[in-house]
């Protein structure tokens, strides 16, 4: 289960903008009853606009914006020993159109959001210590450390 979220919008080391996600599902003989649908939600978080069953060789491709809410928020119901498998690929560019960015957020990490009318639907995550350090250490110091 991966709660509904919008992905981070900048690569922390390169500063490139994350623009497109491509998911390839690798689940042979996956049944609808197993759940695990990939869902794309509207900005208001009132409904899933699109649901994709994660069956073998199915591809989901979508823009990565500050409000491209997606995930598979419901628990799997597959038999023991089965799991949901996918391959994720990301496309980055140097810059992006202004309309794809929430100006109140600027650069951000993953944003988890709750679905309307569902209590306790938001998953909180802590930023890794390394990510916090990278916010404060000058890039020249990071390059020096990598050389050592």
C-alpha positions as CSV (number, residue, x, y, z in Angstrom):
1,X,0.0,0.0,0.0
2,X,1.3,3.4,-0.9
3,X,-0.9,6.3,0.3
4,X,-1.9,9.0,-2.1
5,X,0.9,11.5,-2.7
6,X,2.6,13.9,-5.0
7,X,6.2,13.1,-5.7
8,X,9.2,15.3,-4.9
9,X,9.7,17.9,-7.7
10,X,13.5,18.4,-7.7
11,X,16.4,15.9,-7.6
12,X,18.3,16.7,-4.5
13,X,21.8,16.4,-6.0
14,X,21.4,17.5,-9.6
15,X,18.6,20.1,-9.1
16,X,16.8,18.8,-12.2
17,X,13.0,18.9,-12.3
18,X,11.2,15.5,-12.1
19,X,8.7,15.7,-14.9
20,X,7.3,12.3,-15.9
21,X,6.8,9.0,-14.1
22,X,6.5,5.7,-16.1
23,X,5.4,2.6,-14.2
24,X,5.6,-0.9,-15.8
25,X,3.6,-3.6,-14.0
26,X,5.2,-7.1,-13.8
27,X,2.4,-9.1,-12.2
28,X,1.5,-12.2,-14.2
29,X,-1.9,-13.7,-13.5
30,X,-3.0,-10.8,-11.3
31,X,-6.7,-10.8,-10.6
32,X,-9.0,-7.9,-10.0
33,X,-9.9,-9.3,-6.6
34,X,-6.2,-8.9,-5.5
35,X,-6.6,-5.0,-5.5
36,X,-3.5,-2.9,-5.8
37,X,-5.0,-0.5,-8.4
38,X,-2.8,2.5,-9.2
39,X,-5.0,5.6,-8.8
40,X,-4.7,9.1,-10.1
41,X,-6.6,11.6,-8.0
42,X,-8.1,15.0,-8.7
43,X,-6.6,18.1,-7.0
44,X,-9.5,18.3,-4.5
45,X,-8.9,14.7,-3.4
46,X,-12.5,13.9,-3.8
47,X,-12.2,11.0,-6.3
48,X,-9.8,8.9,-8.3
49,X,-10.0,10.1,-11.9
50,X,-8.3,6.9,-13.2
51,X,-7.7,3.4,-11.8
52,X,-5.2,1.0,-13.3
53,X,-5.1,-2.7,-12.5
54,X,-1.4,-3.6,-12.1
55,X,-1.5,-6.5,-14.6
56,X,1.6,-7.8,-16.5
57,X,2.9,-5.4,-19.2
58,X,0.5,-2.6,-18.3
59,X,2.2,0.9,-18.3
60,X,1.0,4.0,-16.5
61,X,2.6,7.3,-17.5
62,X,1.8,10.6,-16.0
63,X,3.2,14.1,-15.3
64,X,5.0,14.8,-12.0
65,X,3.7,18.0,-10.7
66,X,3.1,19.4,-7.2
67,X,-0.6,18.3,-7.5
68,X,-0.4,15.1,-9.5
69,X,-1.8,13.0,-6.6
70,X,-1.4,9.2,-7.1
71,X,-0.8,6.0,-5.3
72,X,-2.4,2.7,-4.4
73,X,-4.1,3.6,-1.1
74,X,-6.0,0.4,-0.3
75,X,-4.5,-2.7,1.2
76,X,-3.8,-5.6,-1.2
77,X,-6.1,-8.6,-0.9
78,X,-3.9,-11.1,-2.8
79,X,-3.1,-14.5,-1.4
80,X,-0.1,-15.1,0.9
81,X,3.1,-15.3,-1.1
82,X,1.9,-12.9,-3.9
83,X,3.1,-9.4,-4.1
84,X,2.6,-6.4,-6.4
85,X,5.6,-5.7,-8.6
86,X,6.5,-2.8,-10.8
87,X,9.4,-1.0,-12.4
88,X,9.5,2.8,-12.0
89,X,11.3,5.1,-14.4
90,X,11.6,8.9,-14.1
91,X,12.3,11.6,-16.6
92,X,14.0,14.8,-15.6
93,X,14.5,18.2,-17.3
94,X,16.3,21.4,-16.5
95,X,13.3,23.6,-15.7
96,X,9.5,23.3,-16.0
97,X,6.4,25.4,-16.8
98,X,5.3,27.6,-13.9
99,X,1.7,26.1,-14.0
100,X,3.1,22.7,-12.8
101,X,4.4,24.2,-9.6
102,X,2.5,25.2,-6.4
103,X,4.2,28.5,-5.7
104,X,3.4,28.1,-2.0
105,X,5.6,25.0,-1.8
106,X,8.6,25.7,-4.1
107,X,11.0,22.7,-4.0
108,X,9.5,19.9,-2.0
109,X,9.9,16.3,-0.9
110,X,7.0,13.8,-1.4
111,X,3.7,15.2,-0.2
112,X,1.2,12.7,1.3
113,X,-2.4,13.8,1.2
114,X,-5.6,12.4,2.7
115,X,-8.6,11.4,0.7
116,X,-11.7,13.4,1.6
117,X,-14.0,11.7,4.1
118,X,-11.5,9.0,5.1
119,X,-10.1,9.4,8.6
120,X,-6.4,8.9,9.3
121,X,-5.6,8.6,5.6
122,X,-2.4,10.6,5.5
123,X,0.9,8.8,6.0
124,X,3.6,10.9,7.6
125,X,7.2,10.3,6.7
126,X,10.3,11.8,8.2
127,X,13.0,13.2,5.9
128,X,16.2,11.1,6.2
129,X,19.0,12.8,8.1
130,X,21.2,12.8,5.0
131,X,18.5,14.8,3.1
132,X,18.4,17.4,5.9
133,X,22.2,17.7,5.9
134,X,22.3,18.2,2.2
135,X,20.0,21.3,2.7
136,X,22.7,22.9,4.8
137,X,26.1,21.8,3.5
138,X,27.5,23.9,0.7
139,X,27.8,21.9,-2.6
140,X,31.6,22.5,-2.7
141,X,31.9,20.6,0.6
142,X,29.8,17.7,-0.7
143,X,32.0,17.5,-3.8
144,X,35.1,17.4,-1.6
145,X,33.6,14.6,0.6
146,X,32.7,12.5,-2.5
147,X,36.3,12.8,-3.8
148,X,37.7,11.6,-0.5
